[in-house]
Amino acid sequence: MRFFLPLAITLLASCASDPQPTPEPYEFIGVQLGANRVIFPANLASQVRFLGYESSDYWTPSEQEVLALDARLADLLREAMANPASVDPWVEKNPDSANWIRTETQQIVDHLPEFRRQFAGIVDGEGHKRILVRGFPSPEATDGFDFPRWREEIVCVSDGGFWYWYAVYDLETGKLVRLSSNGYA
């Protein structure tokens, strides 16, 4: 009982303290490329870690770099289907991974116009500049389901299969070096 009174006074005092200031409104300074594509600036690119991708640094890709990548994306994905080991290190240890990549990537290619895409500049541990592309379905592909903050936040979901994927493009080689799609519940 003697501990209750000091605890109650402390709790009451904390409730009576001044309210915390409202944070400043967030202003996005990325580059929109049409209705379904956005380039994340370096200060937002660190969100790729939520996809499970580690980067040593971040940068902002130019519109020209992103548009060139986007124009080649279907061909780059087909190259990944032909050589799954080039985009997934597990293929050599687990041959079933190659079939998974081929099947999922074919679905991605078949539905490519239906995806929104987010582009973020990343730097790997060896200093190679790369662009991470995050693909996810547009509202037209999902009967109206939308991610309202997709221009400001990397879209992260569990499951969803080929509808949620990311690829990592190496600027020096002009190739995809990683490709991953979500699993299925």
C-alpha positions, 0 to 999 in steps of 0.5 A: 500500500505504501508503494501505491501512493508514490506510483499513483502520484507519478502516473498522475504527473505524467498525464498532466505533462505538456503535450508533445509537439506534432511532428512536421509534415513529411514531404516526399521529394522523389521523382514520379515517372508516370502513374505507376513508377517512382524513384526513391531519393537516397534518404528514403532508399534505406527502406529496402532493408524491410525487404531483407536486402542489405545495402552499405549505402544509398544513392538517388538514380537518375530518371535516365538510368531508371527509364533505361532499366525499365525499358529493358526489364522484361528482357532482363527477367527473361535472362534470369529465367534462362539462368536462375543461378545468376539471380539466386545463390541458392540454386546451386544448393537447391535445384528446385529453386531454379524451377521456382524462379522460372515459374515465378518470373514467367508470371511476373513477365506475363503481368509486367504492365500490371505492376507499379514499380519503386526504384531505389539506389543501393550500393553493395558491400564491394562498392557496386552501384545498383538499382533495386526495383520493387514490383507490386500490383496496381489497383487495376490488377487487384480490384481496387486494393491500393497502397496509398503511401507507395510513393513514400514507403517501400511496399512490404507484405507477406505472401502474395507470390509473384505479385510482390517481387524485387530485382537488383540491377547492376549498373556496371554489368547491365544485368540483374544480380538478384531476383526474389518473389514472395511466397504463398500462404 
